[in-house]
Amino acid sequence: MVRTIEAIYEHGLFRPVKPLERLRSHWRVRLAVEPLRPEGGSEHLLSECVGILPDEAANEMRDIIQSTFGKVNLDEWQ
């Protein structure tokens, strides 16, 4: 059974937002982590950390990568 749940990560532990049904204590699980924007946080996950490139700089970077390495798949950058 695969379920998607929301959890909060704090102090090295994932704490589910809602109680988990049919999951017993000490069971091992596999987690796939998808960071969500914190409530009241900025629109971009990295904006508070490192900033966001202006469109001109991002386009220049894409062009350099394309000319050096070939086709760029923009879907892989998200």
C-alpha positions in Angstrom: 0.0 0.0 0.0 1.5 3.4 -1.1 0.2 6.6 0.5 1.2 10.2 0.2 1.2 12.1 3.5 2.3 15.5 4.6 4.9 15.7 7.4 6.9 18.4 9.1 10.7 17.8 9.4 12.1 19.1 12.7 15.1 18.1 14.8 16.0 15.3 12.5 12.5 13.6 12.5 9.5 13.6 10.2 6.3 14.3 12.1 3.1 13.5 10.2 0.6 16.4 10.0 -2.3 13.9 10.5 -2.3 10.6 12.3 -1.4 7.6 10.1 -4.0 4.8 10.1 -2.9 1.1 9.9 0.8 1.8 10.4 2.3 0.2 13.5 5.1 1.6 15.6 8.6 0.5 14.6 7.5 -0.5 11.1 10.1 0.4 8.5 8.8 2.6 5.7 10.3 4.1 2.5 10.0 7.9 2.2 10.2 10.0 -1.0 10.7 13.6 0.1 9.2 16.5 -1.9 9.8 19.8 -0.1 6.7 22.1 0.1 6.8 25.8 0.6 6.5 26.6 4.3 3.3 28.5 5.2 4.0 32.2 5.0 7.3 31.4 3.2 8.6 32.8 0.0 7.3 31.7 -3.4 10.6 30.0 -4.4 12.1 27.3 -2.1 15.7 28.8 -2.5 14.9 32.5 -2.6 15.7 33.0 1.1 18.8 30.9 0.8 20.7 32.0 -2.3 18.3 34.2 -4.3 16.9 33.7 -7.8 18.7 34.4 -11.0 17.3 37.1 -13.2 15.7 35.8 -16.4 18.6 37.3 -18.5 21.2 35.4 -16.4 19.2 32.2 -16.5 18.8 32.4 -20.3 22.5 33.1 -20.7 23.4 30.1 -18.5 21.0 27.9 -20.4 22.6 29.0 -23.7 26.1 28.3 -22.4 25.0 24.8 -21.3 23.3 24.1 -24.6 26.3 25.1 -26.7 28.7 23.2 -24.5 26.7 20.0 -23.7 23.8 19.9 -26.2 20.1 20.0 -25.7 18.8 21.2 -22.3 15.6 19.6 -20.9 14.0 22.3 -18.8 11.7 19.7 -17.2 14.8 18.3 -15.4 15.5 21.6 -13.7 12.3 21.7 -11.6 
